Amino acid sequence: MNIKKRDFISKIYYTLFIIIIYRLGYFIPLPFLNNRVSILSLGIMPYISASILTQLMCYMFPFFYKIQQDGEIGIKKINNITKVLTILISLIQAPVYINMTLSEFSYFLNCKNILMITSIICITTGTFFTMWLGEKINAKGIGNGNSLIIMSGILSRFIYSIIDEILNRIKNQLLGITILLFELFIWLLIIGISIIIINFVKKIHIQYVNKLNNYSSNLEEVYLRNEIKFIPLKVVYPGIMPIIFSQGILITIFKKINNINNIYGIWYNLLYSILIIIITFFSTFLSIPVKKISDDLKINGVYIPNIKPGKDTCFFLKKIVSQIYFVGSLLLVIIALLPSIFISLGGDKNFSFFFGGTTIIIMVGGLLDIKYTINSYIL
């Protein structure tokens, strides 16, 4: 066994070891309360939200952008800012989550504040511990640590959900089995479509213009390369970020509004869709520096066929980005609403989470990431 293969296998074992630690930690309950709410209830989500906020800050504010461009020192500073934001987000989301999930506080009116503070500290600490585990996988394991940690939780719930769904459907004998097979077919179809959506890119073809010196005549000869390349722009450019962000806003801000509190209701899903579209718009335009791409193409002697360099190229790229945003936001909305659609058609609530939303994108994205990592080692 060569050194590279041995190193690859050790990375797999290390990754599995970290995931097992996370899963064991998930069974540690909050102290002083007779409940099953884990200290790792929020998981890695506050850190992901903080990372998204940091990225937006870097795009929107020159001060943070300069820090980001300052090499390794800048990256460390940005990471520290992200960790501070993680604490703030955890402190906001933890009490909301506790109030939503724990009814035991009604029995402890005299010490409710103490229990709340203790639970908030434990959940925030659990988030930092989860973040640390993800960093360990990134450093010494295989794949993206955050995605793998989230996937481990999703897969554990999926096993119980699919077993319950099978047991519930087979009670109705032939009709139930037929519905179950149809559900599984639709589920596999959604996974296949999600893979296509995540991988789909809009290719903007470009051509190079090189200048070579003709030493015999001291004249510059301009020629076109026969090789045509392209700029790849993902249709769902922001990935899962708009869905996670929208969920966080709805849970944190609109929790007490009755018409929006029902996650399967029409008002919740309408506002959910609007938020996804708005956040996709901002994240797409902030993440794709159209002006910089246009300037870099011009400086490096690259042009888009039939488009003049400079302002025309910039206008053309903005038009393409607008198309990507529109299509990408609609696809994200459809994926996000699939669980509610499944529920409205009579599906099981627990099983519905695996028909769309963050769950399906994280599963597909995580599995694709593992595939690419393994392929890179094999090659």
Secondary structure as a PSIPRED ss2 file (coil, helix, strand):
# PSIPRED VFORMAT (PSIPRED V4.0)

   1 M C   1.000  0.000  0.000
   2 N C   1.000  0.000  0.000
   3 I H   0.000  1.000  0.000
   4 K H   0.000  1.000  0.000
   5 K H   0.000  1.000  0.000
   6 R H   0.000  1.000  0.000
   7 D H   0.000  1.000  0.000
   8 F H   0.000  1.000  0.000
   9 I H   0.000  1.000  0.000
  10 S H   0.000  1.000  0.000
  11 K H   0.000  1.000  0.000
  12 I H   0.000  1.000  0.000
  13 Y H   0.000  1.000  0.000
  14 Y H   0.000  1.000  0.000
  15 T H   0.000  1.000  0.000
  16 L H   0.000  1.000  0.000
  17 F H   0.000  1.000  0.000
  18 I H   0.000  1.000  0.000
  19 I H   0.000  1.000  0.000
  20 I H   0.000  1.000  0.000
  21 I H   0.000  1.000  0.000
  22 Y H   0.000  1.000  0.000
  23 R H   0.000  1.000  0.000
  24 L H   0.000  1.000  0.000
  25 G H   0.000  1.000  0.000
  26 Y C   1.000  0.000  0.000
  27 F C   1.000  0.000  0.000
  28 I C   1.000  0.000  0.000
  29 P E   0.000  0.000  1.000
  30 L C   1.000  0.000  0.000
  31 P C   1.000  0.000  0.000
  32 F C   1.000  0.000  0.000
  33 L C   1.000  0.000  0.000
  34 N C   1.000  0.000  0.000
  35 N C   1.000  0.000  0.000
  36 R C   1.000  0.000  0.000
  37 V C   1.000  0.000  0.000
  38 S E   0.000  0.000  1.000
  39 I C   1.000  0.000  0.000
  40 L C   1.000  0.000  0.000
  41 S C   1.000  0.000  0.000
  42 L C   1.000  0.000  0.000
  43 G C   1.000  0.000  0.000
  44 I C   1.000  0.000  0.000
  45 M H   0.000  1.000  0.000
  46 P H   0.000  1.000  0.000
  47 Y H   0.000  1.000  0.000
  48 I H   0.000  1.000  0.000
  49 S H   0.000  1.000  0.000
  50 A H   0.000  1.000  0.000
  51 S H   0.000  1.000  0.000
  52 I H   0.000  1.000  0.000
  53 L H   0.000  1.000  0.000
  54 T H   0.000  1.000  0.000
  55 Q H   0.000  1.000  0.000
  56 L H   0.000  1.000  0.000
  57 M H   0.000  1.000  0.000
  58 C H   0.000  1.000  0.000
  59 Y H   0.000  1.000  0.000
  60 M H   0.000  1.000  0.000
  61 F C   1.000  0.000  0.000
  62 P H   0.000  1.000  0.000
  63 F H   0.000  1.000  0.000
  64 F H   0.000  1.000  0.000
  65 Y H   0.000  1.000  0.000
  66 K H   0.000  1.000  0.000
  67 I H   0.000  1.000  0.000
  68 Q H   0.000  1.000  0.000
  69 Q C   1.000  0.000  0.000
  70 D C   1.000  0.000  0.000
  71 G H   0.000  1.000  0.000
  72 E H   0.000  1.000  0.000
  73 I H   0.000  1.000  0.000
  74 G H   0.000  1.000  0.000
  75 I H   0.000  1.000  0.000
  76 K H   0.000  1.000  0.000
  77 K H   0.000  1.000  0.000
  78 I H   0.000  1.000  0.000
  79 N H   0.000  1.000  0.000
  80 N H   0.000  1.000  0.000
  81 I H   0.000  1.000  0.000
  82 T H   0.000  1.000  0.000
  83 K H   0.000  1.000  0.000
  84 V H   0.000  1.000  0.000
  85 L H   0.000  1.000  0.000
  86 T H   0.000  1.000  0.000
  87 I H   0.000  1.000  0.000
  88 L H   0.000  1.000  0.000
  89 I H   0.000  1.000  0.000
  90 S H   0.000  1.000  0.000
  91 L H   0.000  1.000  0.000
  92 I H   0.000  1.000  0.000
  93 Q H   0.000  1.000  0.000
  94 A H   0.000  1.000  0.000
  95 P H   0.000  1.000  0.000
  96 V H   0.000  1.000  0.000
  97 Y H   0.000  1.000  0.000
  98 I H   0.000  1.000  0.000
  99 N H   0.000  1.000  0.000
 100 M H   0.000  1.000  0.000
 101 T H   0.000  1.000  0.000
 102 L C   1.000  0.000  0.000
 103 S C   1.000  0.000  0.000
 104 E H   0.000  1.000  0.000
 105 F H   0.000  1.000  0.000
 106 S H   0.000  1.000  0.000
 107 Y H   0.000  1.000  0.000
 108 F C   1.000  0.000  0.000
 109 L H   0.000  1.000  0.000
 110 N H   0.000  1.000  0.000
 111 C H   0.000  1.000  0.000
 112 K H   0.000  1.000  0.000
 113 N H   0.000  1.000  0.000
 114 I H   0.000  1.000  0.000
 115 L H   0.000  1.000  0.000
 116 M H   0.000  1.000  0.000
 117 I H   0.000  1.000  0.000
 118 T H   0.000  1.000  0.000
 119 S H   0.000  1.000  0.000
 120 I H   0.000  1.000  0.000
 121 I H   0.000  1.000  0.000
 122 C H   0.000  1.000  0.000
 123 I H   0.000  1.000  0.000
 124 T H   0.000  1.000  0.000
 125 T H   0.000  1.000  0.000
 126 G H   0.000  1.000  0.000
 127 T H   0.000  1.000  0.000
 128 F H   0.000  1.000  0.000
 129 F H   0.000  1.000  0.000
 130 T H   0.000  1.000  0.000
 131 M H   0.000  1.000  0.000
 132 W H   0.000  1.000  0.000
 133 L H   0.000  1.000  0.000
 134 G H   0.000  1.000  0.000
 135 E H   0.000  1.000  0.000
 136 K H   0.000  1.000  0.000
 137 I H   0.000  1.000  0.000
 138 N H   0.000  1.000  0.000
 139 A H   0.000  1.000  0.000
 140 K H   0.000  1.000  0.000
 141 G C   1.000  0.000  0.000
 142 I C   1.000  0.000  0.000
 143 G C   1.000  0.000  0.000
 144 N C   1.000  0.000  0.000
 145 G H   0.000  1.000  0.000
 146 N H   0.000  1.000  0.000
 147 S H   0.000  1.000  0.000
 148 L H   0.000  1.000  0.000
 149 I H   0.000  1.000  0.000
 150 I H   0.000  1.000  0.000
 151 M H   0.000  1.000  0.000
 152 S H   0.000  1.000  0.000
 153 G H   0.000  1.000  0.000
 154 I H   0.000  1.000  0.000
 155 L H   0.000  1.000  0.000
 156 S H   0.000  1.000  0.000
 157 R H   0.000  1.000  0.000
 158 F H   0.000  1.000  0.000
 159 I H   0.000  1.000  0.000
 160 Y H   0.000  1.000  0.000
 161 S H   0.000  1.000  0.000
 162 I H   0.000  1.000  0.000
 163 I H   0.000  1.000  0.000
 164 D H   0.000  1.000  0.000
 165 E H   0.000  1.000  0.000
 166 I H   0.000  1.000  0.000
 167 L H   0.000  1.000  0.000
 168 N H   0.000  1.000  0.000
 169 R H   0.000  1.000  0.000
 170 I H   0.000  1.000  0.000
 171 K C   1.000  0.000  0.000
 172 N C   1.000  0.000  0.000
 173 Q H   0.000  1.000  0.000
 174 L H   0.000  1.000  0.000
 175 L H   0.000  1.000  0.000
 176 G H   0.000  1.000  0.000
 177 I H   0.000  1.000  0.000
 178 T H   0.000  1.000  0.000
 179 I H   0.000  1.000  0.000
 180 L H   0.000  1.000  0.000
 181 L H   0.000  1.000  0.000
 182 F H   0.000  1.000  0.000
 183 E H   0.000  1.000  0.000
 184 L H   0.000  1.000  0.000
 185 F H   0.000  1.000  0.000
 186 I H   0.000  1.000  0.000
 187 W H   0.000  1.000  0.000
 188 L H   0.000  1.000  0.000
 189 L H   0.000  1.000  0.000
 190 I H   0.000  1.000  0.000
 191 I H   0.000  1.000  0.000
 192 G H   0.000  1.000  0.000
 193 I H   0.000  1.000  0.000
 194 S H   0.000  1.000  0.000
 195 I H   0.000  1.000  0.000
 196 I H   0.000  1.000  0.000
 197 I H   0.000  1.000  0.000
 198 I H   0.000  1.000  0.000
 199 N H   0.000  1.000  0.000
 200 F C   1.000  0.000  0.000
 201 V E   0.000  0.000  1.000
 202 K E   0.000  0.000  1.000
 203 K E   0.000  0.000  1.000
 204 I E   0.000  0.000  1.000
 205 H E   0.000  0.000  1.000
 206 I E   0.000  0.000  1.000
 207 Q E   0.000  0.000  1.000
 208 Y E   0.000  0.000  1.000
 209 V E   0.000  0.000  1.000
 210 N E   0.000  0.000  1.000
 211 K E   0.000  0.000  1.000
 212 L E   0.000  0.000  1.000
 213 N E   0.000  0.000  1.000
 214 N E   0.000  0.000  1.000
 215 Y C   1.000  0.000  0.000
 216 S C   1.000  0.000  0.000
 217 S C   1.000  0.000  0.000
 218 N C   1.000  0.000  0.000
 219 L E   0.000  0.000  1.000
 220 E E   0.000  0.000  1.000
 221 E E   0.000  0.000  1.000
 222 V E   0.000  0.000  1.000
 223 Y E   0.000  0.000  1.000
 224 L E   0.000  0.000  1.000
 225 R C   1.000  0.000  0.000
 226 N C   1.000  0.000  0.000
 227 E C   1.000  0.000  0.000
 228 I C   1.000  0.000  0.000
 229 K E   0.000  0.000  1.000
 230 F E   0.000  0.000  1.000
 231 I E   0.000  0.000  1.000
 232 P E   0.000  0.000  1.000
 233 L E   0.000  0.000  1.000
 234 K E   0.000  0.000  1.000
 235 V C   1.000  0.000  0.000
 236 V C   1.000  0.000  0.000
 237 Y C   1.000  0.000  0.000
 238 P C   1.000  0.000  0.000
 239 G C   1.000  0.000  0.000
 240 I C   1.000  0.000  0.000
 241 M H   0.000  1.000  0.000
 242 P H   0.000  1.000  0.000
 243 I H   0.000  1.000  0.000
 244 I H   0.000  1.000  0.000
 245 F H   0.000  1.000  0.000
 246 S H   0.000  1.000  0.000
 247 Q H   0.000  1.000  0.000
 248 G H   0.000  1.000  0.000
 249 I H   0.000  1.000  0.000
 250 L H   0.000  1.000  0.000
 251 I H   0.000  1.000  0.000
 252 T H   0.000  1.000  0.000
 253 I H   0.000  1.000  0.000
 254 F C   1.000  0.000  0.000
 255 K C   1.000  0.000  0.000
 256 K C   1.000  0.000  0.000
 257 I C   1.000  0.000  0.000
 258 N H   0.000  1.000  0.000
 259 N H   0.000  1.000  0.000
 260 I H   0.000  1.000  0.000
 261 N H   0.000  1.000  0.000
 262 N C   1.000  0.000  0.000
 263 I C   1.000  0.000  0.000
 264 Y C   1.000  0.000  0.000
 265 G C   1.000  0.000  0.000
 266 I H   0.000  1.000  0.000
 267 W H   0.000  1.000  0.000
 268 Y H   0.000  1.000  0.000
 269 N H   0.000  1.000  0.000
 270 L H   0.000  1.000  0.000
 271 L H   0.000  1.000  0.000
 272 Y H   0.000  1.000  0.000
 273 S H   0.000  1.000  0.000
 274 I H   0.000  1.000  0.000
 275 L H   0.000  1.000  0.000
 276 I H   0.000  1.000  0.000
 277 I H   0.000  1.000  0.000
 278 I H   0.000  1.000  0.000
 279 I H   0.000  1.000  0.000
 280 T H   0.000  1.000  0.000
 281 F H   0.000  1.000  0.000
 282 F H   0.000  1.000  0.000
 283 S H   0.000  1.000  0.000
 284 T H   0.000  1.000  0.000
 285 F H   0.000  1.000  0.000
 286 L H   0.000  1.000  0.000
 287 S H   0.000  1.000  0.000
 288 I C   1.000  0.000  0.000
 289 P C   1.000  0.000  0.000
 290 V H   0.000  1.000  0.000
 291 K H   0.000  1.000  0.000
 292 K H   0.000  1.000  0.000
 293 I H   0.000  1.000  0.000
 294 S H   0.000  1.000  0.000
 295 D H   0.000  1.000  0.000
 296 D H   0.000  1.000  0.000
 297 L H   0.000  1.000  0.000
 298 K H   0.000  1.000  0.000
 299 I H   0.000  1.000  0.000
 300 N C   1.000  0.000  0.000
 301 G C   1.000  0.000  0.000
 302 V E   0.000  0.000  1.000
 303 Y E   0.000  0.000  1.000
 304 I C   1.000  0.000  0.000
 305 P C   1.000  0.000  0.000
 306 N C   1.000  0.000  0.000
 307 I C   1.000  0.000  0.000
 308 K C   1.000  0.000  0.000
 309 P C   1.000  0.000  0.000
 310 G C   1.000  0.000  0.000
 311 K H   0.000  1.000  0.000
 312 D H   0.000  1.000  0.000
 313 T H   0.000  1.000  0.000
 314 C H   0.000  1.000  0.000
 315 F H   0.000  1.000  0.000
 316 F H   0.000  1.000  0.000
 317 L H   0.000  1.000  0.000
 318 K H   0.000  1.000  0.000
 319 K H   0.000  1.000  0.000
 320 I H   0.000  1.000  0.000
 321 V H   0.000  1.000  0.000
 322 S H   0.000  1.000  0.000
 323 Q H   0.000  1.000  0.000
 324 I H   0.000  1.000  0.000
 325 Y H   0.000  1.000  0.000
 326 F H   0.000  1.000  0.000
 327 V H   0.000  1.000  0.000
 328 G H   0.000  1.000  0.000
 329 S H   0.000  1.000  0.000
 330 L H   0.000  1.000  0.000
 331 L H   0.000  1.000  0.000
 332 L H   0.000  1.000  0.000
 333 V H   0.000  1.000  0.000
 334 I H   0.000  1.000  0.000
 335 I H   0.000  1.000  0.000
 336 A H   0.000  1.000  0.000
 337 L H   0.000  1.000  0.000
 338 L H   0.000  1.000  0.000
 339 P H   0.000  1.000  0.000
 340 S H   0.000  1.000  0.000
 341 I H   0.000  1.000  0.000
 342 F H   0.000  1.000  0.000
 343 I H   0.000  1.000  0.000
 344 S H   0.000  1.000  0.000
 345 L C   1.000  0.000  0.000
 346 G C   1.000  0.000  0.000
 347 G C   1.000  0.000  0.000
 348 D C   1.000  0.000  0.000
 349 K H   0.000  1.000  0.000
 350 N H   0.000  1.000  0.000
 351 F H   0.000  1.000  0.000
 352 S H   0.000  1.000  0.000
 353 F H   0.000  1.000  0.000
 354 F H   0.000  1.000  0.000
 355 F H   0.000  1.000  0.000
 356 G C   1.000  0.000  0.000
 357 G H   0.000  1.000  0.000
 358 T H   0.000  1.000  0.000
 359 T H   0.000  1.000  0.000
 360 I H   0.000  1.000  0.000
 361 I H   0.000  1.000  0.000
 362 I H   0.000  1.000  0.000
 363 M H   0.000  1.000  0.000
 364 V H   0.000  1.000  0.000
 365 G H   0.000  1.000  0.000
 366 G H   0.000  1.000  0.000
 367 L H   0.000  1.000  0.000
 368 L H   0.000  1.000  0.000
 369 D H   0.000  1.000  0.000
 370 I H   0.000  1.000  0.000
 371 K H   0.000  1.000  0.000
 372 Y H   0.000  1.000  0.000
 373 T H   0.000  1.000  0.000
 374 I H   0.000  1.000  0.000
 375 N H   0.000  1.000  0.000
 376 S H   0.000  1.000  0.000
 377 Y H   0.000  1.000  0.000
 378 I H   0.000  1.000  0.000
 379 L C   1.000  0.000  0.000
